[in-house]
């Protein structure tokens, strides 16, 4: 089986599984919370994007994976994780800019993820040994996408309540 086909199957099944968890369990529990409270567990998922920095570690992926790709992916994930931690602190301490910081995490995180997908295809990275990064992409990225949708719903819920 071509690596890209295996990736597609694993990614899709994980995405479906996370979506069902979100629909059946997470969303009903978040519905009863104020959006500011409901956002906290969803943003925590993004705080652990630091794991994407694994791609920067020596020997983590095949040396044939271009340094340009590894740097772009690793630093994008680490930057998004830092933004998520800032947003969590802002939510925790009820800063006036807390919700704006969550919007920043959402937008930067989605742009980073879309860029990673595009660059993965551009550099044909699935044809190379990715080590633990294969698991990150097939199991964690779908969780990030589902979390992003739930964050968007909560942010829009909050906007709808005030406007």
LOLOKOL-266518 format. One record per residue: residue number from 1; residue in one letter; x, y, z of N, C-alpha, C in turn. Coordinates in pm, whole numbers, always signed. Each point is the difference from the previous one (the first is absolute). Layout:
N
nr;rest;neast;nnorth;nup;caeast;canorth;caup;ceast;cnorth;cup
NUM;a;X;Y;Z;X;Y;Z;X;Y;Z;
...
//
This chain:
163
nr;rest;neast;nnorth;nup;caeast;canorth;caup;ceast;cnorth;cup
1;x;+85;-117;+0;-85;+117;+0;+90;+124;+0;
2;x;-30;+96;-86;+80;+123;-2;-12;+73;+134;
3;x;+109;+60;+47;-4;+69;+129;-109;+106;+9;
4;x;-24;+73;-107;-102;+105;+5;-140;-60;+18;
5;x;-23;-120;-54;-129;-67;+19;-16;-43;+145;
6;x;+105;-57;+57;-4;-39;+141;-25;+122;+88;
7;x;+72;+107;-30;-21;+125;+74;-147;+43;-9;
8;x;-54;+1;-121;-139;+42;-19;-99;-83;+81;
9;x;+21;-129;+2;-88;-90;+76;+12;+27;+150;
10;x;+122;+4;+50;+21;+21;+143;-52;+137;+44;
11;x;+33;+102;-76;-42;+136;+32;-153;+11;+2;
12;x;-63;-54;-102;-146;+8;-10;-68;-75;+114;
13;x;+46;-119;+31;-62;-76;+109;+19;+70;+135;
14;x;+117;+58;+23;+22;+75;+124;-89;+124;+4;
15;x;-13;+68;-113;-85;+119;-6;-145;-36;+32;
16;x;-49;-109;-57;-137;-45;+27;-15;-37;+148;
17;x;+95;-71;+55;-7;-39;+142;-4;+123;+90;
18;x;+89;+96;-23;+0;+122;+82;-127;+81;-19;
19;x;-51;+4;-121;-125;+73;-25;-116;-63;+76;
20;x;-6;-132;+4;-105;-68;+76;+14;+25;+150;
21;x;+122;-4;+50;+22;+31;+142;-48;+142;+29;
22;x;+35;+93;-88;-41;+140;+19;-151;+14;-2;
23;x;-64;-65;-94;-145;+11;-17;-75;-68;+114;
24;x;+42;-120;+36;-73;-77;+101;+31;+39;+143;
25;x;+124;+40;+28;+41;+21;+139;+43;+142;+33;
26;x;+84;+58;-84;+59;+130;+34;-100;+114;-16;
27;x;-61;+11;-116;-94;+111;-25;-114;+8;+101;
28;x;-63;-113;+34;-108;+11;+100;+49;+54;+135;
29;x;+120;-34;+39;+53;+49;+128;+40;+146;-7;
30;x;+48;+44;-114;+40;+139;-15;-120;+93;-15;
31;x;-110;-54;-48;-119;+83;-26;-51;+69;+126;
32;x;+19;-61;+115;-48;+59;+124;+95;+100;+63;
33;x;+116;+19;-61;+100;+91;+56;+1;+133;-74;
34;x;+43;+103;+71;+25;+127;-67;+111;-25;-102;
35;x;-5;+66;-115;+103;-22;-102;+142;+16;+53;
36;x;+22;+97;+88;+134;+22;+55;+50;-124;+75;
37;x;-90;-69;+68;+37;-123;+73;+11;-118;-97;
38;x;-89;-5;-97;-1;-111;-96;+124;+0;-88;
39;x;+59;+117;-21;+118;+10;-86;+125;-62;+61;
40;x;+8;+1;+132;+123;-44;+67;+43;-142;-40;
41;x;-83;-102;+14;+48;-134;-37;+30;-13;-149;
42;x;-68;+79;-81;+24;-7;-145;+134;+63;-37;
43;x;+35;+107;+67;+128;+65;-26;+116;-84;+54;
44;x;-24;-74;+109;+105;-89;+53;+50;-97;-106;
45;x;-89;-46;-85;+41;-94;-106;+111;+63;-86;
46;x;-9;+131;-21;+97;+70;-84;+129;+34;+74;
47;x;-7;+6;+132;+121;+27;+78;+104;-110;-17;
48;x;-47;-119;-35;+92;-113;-17;+50;-15;-144;
49;x;-23;+102;-81;+57;+0;-135;+152;+4;+5;
50;x;+55;+21;+117;+145;-6;+14;+54;-132;-52;
51;x;-84;-103;+1;+43;-131;-49;+38;+6;-148;
52;x;-59;+95;-73;+37;+17;-140;+145;+42;-18;
53;x;+57;+57;+105;+141;+37;-4;+92;-119;-5;
54;x;-54;-119;+22;+79;-123;-8;+69;-12;-136;
55;x;-64;+53;-101;+56;-10;-135;+135;+71;-12;
56;x;+29;+89;+95;+127;+73;+0;+114;-79;+64;
57;x;-34;-105;+73;+103;-78;+70;+85;-79;-99;
58;x;+130;-3;+22;+87;-77;-90;-44;-146;-7;
59;x;-12;-52;-121;-34;-140;-21;-148;-32;+17;
60;x;-84;+100;+27;-143;-25;+21;-69;-43;-129;
61;x;+48;+51;-111;-55;-38;-131;+117;-28;-94;
62;x;-31;-64;-110;+99;-30;-103;+73;+128;-40;
63;x;+129;-9;-14;+81;+116;-39;-43;+56;-135;
64;x;-70;-79;-81;-47;+46;-130;-117;+99;+11;
65;x;-63;+7;+118;-108;+99;+19;+70;+136;+8;
66;x;-35;+91;-90;+72;+128;-7;-2;+79;+131;
67;x;+113;+61;+31;+14;+81;+120;-102;+114;-3;
68;x;-23;+57;-115;-99;+108;-14;-137;-46;+51;
69;x;-40;-120;-37;-129;-55;+44;+1;-23;+150;
70;x;+104;-66;+50;+8;-31;+143;-5;+126;+85;
71;x;+74;+101;-42;+5;+126;+75;-136;+68;+1;
72;x;-62;+9;-117;-130;+63;-12;-104;-68;+89;
73;x;-4;-131;-3;-99;-78;+75;+30;+9;+151;
74;x;+122;-24;+37;+37;+0;+142;-22;+135;+66;
75;x;+47;+105;-64;-13;+133;+60;-145;+49;-1;
76;x;-76;-37;-102;-142;+38;-4;-77;-62;+115;
77;x;+28;-127;+27;-68;-67;+111;+42;+57;+135;
78;x;+127;+25;+17;+48;+55;+128;-59;+140;+22;
79;x;-2;+81;-105;-58;+135;+13;-147;-7;+37;
80;x;-74;-90;-62;-142;-14;+32;-19;-48;+143;
81;x;+86;-89;+46;-8;-47;+139;+23;+115;+98;
82;x;+96;+84;-30;+27;+116;+87;-123;+92;+3;
83;x;-58;+25;-115;-121;+83;-6;-114;-63;+81;
84;x;-12;-132;-7;-104;-69;+77;+23;+16;+150;
85;x;+124;-9;+43;+30;+18;+143;-32;+142;+45;
86;x;+30;+97;-84;-34;+140;+31;-152;+15;+10;
87;x;-72;-60;-93;-147;+7;+3;-55;-67;+125;
88;x;+57;-112;+40;-46;-67;+122;+22;+87;+123;
89;x;+113;+65;+7;+25;+91;+112;-99;+117;-3;
90;x;-24;+52;-118;-95;+111;-13;-141;-43;+41;
91;x;-40;-119;-39;-132;-51;+41;-4;-22;+151;
92;x;+105;-57;+52;+5;-32;+144;-12;+126;+86;
93;x;+70;+105;-43;+1;+123;+79;-98;+104;-52;
94;x;-91;-45;-86;-110;+83;-50;+47;+134;-57;
95;x;+102;-7;-80;+54;+120;-64;-101;+50;-103;
96;x;-3;+129;-20;-97;+58;-95;+24;-50;-142;
97;x;+121;-39;-30;+37;-44;-135;+2;-153;-15;
98;x;-55;-70;+97;+6;-147;+0;-64;-60;-125;
99;x;-119;+42;-32;-68;-58;-117;+71;+35;-130;
100;x;+55;+120;-6;+78;+37;-119;+122;-92;-14;
101;x;+61;-35;+113;+117;-88;-6;-39;-140;-47;
102;x;-120;-44;+33;-47;-130;-48;-23;+6;-151;
103;x;-55;+111;-48;-15;+18;-145;+136;-9;-69;
104;x;+102;+60;+60;+135;-5;-58;+50;-145;-6;
105;x;-18;-74;+108;+40;-142;+1;-72;-75;-111;
106;x;-130;+24;-12;-80;-70;-100;+51;+31;-141;
107;x;+16;+127;-31;+41;+39;-135;+143;-46;-30;
108;x;+93;+27;+91;+139;-40;-23;+11;-152;-9;
109;x;-70;-70;+88;+4;-146;-1;-55;-58;-129;
110;x;-112;+55;-48;-57;-51;-125;+90;+33;-120;
111;x;+54;+119;-1;+93;+35;-109;+122;-91;+1;
112;x;+52;-27;+119;+115;-90;+13;-36;-141;-49;
113;x;-118;-47;+38;-41;-135;-40;-21;-9;-151;
114;x;-68;+98;-58;-22;+1;-145;+135;+7;-72;
115;x;+88;+86;+48;+133;+10;-60;+75;-133;+9;
116;x;-10;-66;+116;+68;-129;+17;-52;-104;-99;
117;x;-130;+0;-22;-59;-94;-96;+50;+29;-141;
118;x;-3;+126;-38;+45;+39;-134;+148;-34;-18;
119;x;+81;+36;+98;+144;-24;-11;+33;-150;+5;
120;x;-80;-77;+73;+21;-146;+2;-14;-58;-140;
121;x;-99;+50;-72;-21;-47;-139;+112;+54;-90;
122;x;+32;+125;+17;+104;+63;-83;+132;-73;+13;
123;x;+37;-37;+121;+128;-67;+24;-11;-152;+1;
124;x;-119;-54;-27;-23;-145;-2;+57;-69;+124;
125;x;-28;+56;+116;+63;-52;+122;-49;-139;+39;
126;x;-117;-39;-46;-50;-132;+38;+74;-114;-70;
127;x;+88;+36;-92;+85;-101;-64;+127;-26;+80;
128;x;+18;+72;+111;+120;-13;+83;-35;-53;+138;
129;x;+98;-53;+68;-20;-46;+138;-27;+122;+88;
130;x;-112;-1;+69;-38;+112;+85;+7;-34;+149;
131;x;+27;-124;+32;+9;-39;+140;-127;+34;+76;
132;x;+16;+49;+121;-113;+33;+85;-85;+112;-61;
133;x;+56;+76;-91;-77;+107;-64;-117;-54;-81;
134;x;+11;-124;-47;-114;-62;-70;-118;-10;+96;
135;x;+26;-42;+122;-106;-14;+100;-57;+137;+36;
136;x;+87;+98;+12;-46;+136;+31;-97;+47;-106;
137;x;+36;-18;-126;-82;+49;-111;-131;-78;-13;
138;x;+5;-130;+24;-122;-80;-20;-91;-6;+122;
139;x;+53;+26;+119;-82;-10;+121;-24;+134;+69;
140;x;+97;+89;-1;-13;+126;+73;-59;+111;-86;
141;x;+40;+9;-125;-51;+106;-87;-153;-9;-16;
142;x;-58;-120;-16;-147;-5;-3;-63;+55;+129;
143;x;+62;-27;+115;-50;+55;+126;+8;+152;-1;
144;x;+107;+54;-56;+14;+145;-10;-110;+60;-87;
145;x;-31;-67;-111;-103;+50;-90;-137;-1;+68;
146;x;-33;-108;+68;-130;-8;+69;-5;+104;+111;
147;x;+108;+14;+73;+5;+101;+105;-17;+140;-59;
148;x;+59;+24;-115;-13;+131;-65;-145;+29;-36;
149;x;-70;-99;-50;-142;+19;-32;-78;+33;+128;
150;x;+28;-73;+107;-70;+26;+126;+35;+138;+56;
151;x;+125;+43;-15;+38;+134;+43;-78;+104;-80;
152;x;-7;-19;-130;-74;+94;-85;-146;+8;+44;
153;x;-60;-115;+26;-140;-3;+45;-16;+79;+130;
154;x;+91;-19;+93;-8;+70;+128;+21;+151;-19;
155;x;+94;+38;-82;+23;+142;-25;-120;+65;-68;
156;x;-59;-71;-94;-119;+53;-68;-120;+3;+95;
157;x;-9;-98;+88;-106;-4;+101;+9;+126;+87;
158;x;+119;+31;+38;+24;+118;+84;-36;+126;-77;
159;x;+43;+9;-128;-30;+116;-83;-150;+17;-20;
160;x;-69;-113;-21;-145;+4;-18;-73;+45;+126;
161;x;+56;-35;+116;-63;+36;+127;+12;+148;+29;
162;x;+105;+63;-53;+21;+141;+30;-47;+91;-112;
163;x;-24;-55;-115;-32;+89;-110;-123;-41;-64;
//
